[in-house]
């Protein structure tokens, strides 16, 4: 049996490597959108609310 890969196997491996390369070149925000199945607008609203909540907690922590 030969150790050489067939053309189909090489194409499949190339496709997987290209997908991984595209995934690694995305920003953190884009990778988060890929993992969570919600609209971009909903995710932006959620991230904004979490930022506002974080700032409020920091300000309340400084007041005490």
C-alpha positions as CSV (number, residue, x, y, z in Angstrom):
1,X,0.0,0.0,0.0
2,X,1.3,3.4,-0.9
3,X,1.7,6.2,1.7
4,X,0.7,8.9,-0.8
5,X,-2.6,10.8,-0.2
6,X,-5.2,10.9,-2.9
7,X,-6.2,14.1,-4.6
8,X,-9.5,14.1,-2.7
9,X,-7.8,13.7,0.7
10,X,-5.4,16.5,-0.1
11,X,-8.2,18.8,-1.2
12,X,-10.2,18.0,2.0
13,X,-7.1,18.7,4.2
14,X,-6.5,22.0,2.3
15,X,-10.2,23.0,2.8
16,X,-9.9,22.4,6.5
17,X,-6.7,24.3,6.8
18,X,-8.2,27.3,4.9
19,X,-11.2,27.3,7.3
20,X,-9.0,27.2,10.3
21,X,-6.9,30.1,8.9
22,X,-10.0,32.2,8.2
23,X,-11.2,31.4,11.8
24,X,-7.9,32.5,13.3
25,X,-7.8,35.8,11.3
26,X,-11.2,36.9,12.6
27,X,-11.5,39.4,15.4
28,X,-12.7,38.2,18.9
29,X,-16.1,39.8,18.2
30,X,-16.5,37.9,14.9
31,X,-15.5,34.6,16.5
32,X,-18.1,35.2,19.3
33,X,-20.8,35.7,16.6
34,X,-19.8,32.4,15.0
35,X,-20.2,30.5,18.2
36,X,-23.5,32.0,19.5
37,X,-26.5,31.7,17.2
38,X,-28.1,35.2,17.6
39,X,-28.3,38.2,15.4
40,X,-25.4,40.7,15.3
41,X,-27.7,43.4,16.5
42,X,-28.8,41.4,19.6
43,X,-25.2,40.5,20.4
44,X,-24.2,44.2,20.1
45,X,-27.0,45.2,22.5
46,X,-26.0,42.5,25.0
47,X,-22.3,43.6,24.9
48,X,-23.3,47.2,25.4
49,X,-25.5,46.4,28.4
50,X,-22.7,44.3,29.9
51,X,-20.3,47.3,29.5
52,X,-22.8,49.7,31.1
53,X,-23.3,47.2,34.0
54,X,-19.5,46.8,34.5
55,X,-19.1,50.6,34.7
56,X,-22.0,50.9,37.2
57,X,-20.4,48.2,39.4
58,X,-17.0,49.9,39.3
59,X,-18.6,53.3,40.2
60,X,-20.6,51.8,43.0
61,X,-17.5,50.0,44.3
62,X,-15.6,53.3,44.4
63,X,-18.4,55.1,46.3
64,X,-18.3,52.6,49.2
